[in-house]
Amino acid sequence: MLLSALALGFLGSLHCLGMCGPIAFMLPLDRKNKQRKLFQLFVYHFGRLVSYGLLGLAFGFVGKGLQLFGVQQKLSIAIGAIMILLVLVPSRLLKGFHPTRPIYGLLNSVKSKLGEALKRRSPDTFLTIGFLNGFLPCGLVYVALFGAIALGSPIQGSLYMVLFGIGTIPLMTSAVFASGLFGTKAKSKIKKLVPVFVVVIGFMFIVRGLGLGIPYLSPKPVTQEMVSTDLECHQP
């Protein structure tokens, strides 16, 4: 399940270029020194990973809280179904769906600080820009956050989001160094793979929630009887 986050980030990189690409291209990078430029990009991406990790940690706590109420399997199935529906439902029906609307004030503050950071060239500029960039609204990030919730663990949720962020790094870095890296046809083909893979991940979460006894993919839920039996087996 964690590896699916890495693949989602990699395949969704073209979407990330559309959303975060303009910010990456506007970075006040050192255009003369390639090594320094690469280091500055590394710091920028590190800032994004930190924000993604914090988001995953927060949403992982939400998933853990729901797990304590005994709805973890149902939650995994529901989130898998939501992922699939977001792909299958016509986009025109989702135009009015803005999950970030309640926190528009905070997002506007993030955008304002991001604009200020882009004008500076201090050592912490790239870390600040990357960190703030990670909190901007993005459909693909929402999908990854659903996965972080479904895992039901703050640590795994954080790791899921960090792996998702790592998956976006290769293409975004390559695009900054070499514009026009992919042709129009290649971009179109990759973009078509993104919704397909989101459906695959959704299906994986549904299978995980069903508890079919498949190792790693769909383990059986731990019951009180199983715990009691295990304790009896280990008694001297």
C-alpha angles and dihedrals in degrees: 000000000000092000089055088066091057091050092045091054093047096047091042093052092104089056088049090053089056093049104031099017095089090055092048091049091050094053112126091241125171099254094188101052112055094190092053090044090054091048091050090052090049090054090048092052090045088057090052091050091051092054092045090049092052091048090049090049092052095046090043088060088053090053091046090051090053089046090058088058089057097247098110096114093045089047092053091050092046093049091048089052091048091052091052093045092051087060099040100042111088111259092233089067091055097050092102093047108106111159091180095055094101090059099041090123091058092045091051088053090051091050091049093051090044090055090051092049092052089061095055130079100195119134093258094049097096094046091050094048092049093047094050091042090061092062096054115111114266130165093220091052089053090056091050091049089054086057091049090054093047092055088064096212130099092215095046091042090053092046090048091056094044091052089048089054092047089054091059095051103079097056096038091051093045091050092055091051097039119026115204091030091152128039123232093260093050091049091049092052093048092047089054090055094056098072090042091055092045088056090049091052090047090052090049091054090049091051089046090054093050091066096219094168095250108148114251094349103059111001119183114260116260110248131191090250091055091050092049092049091049092051092050091051091054096048114108 
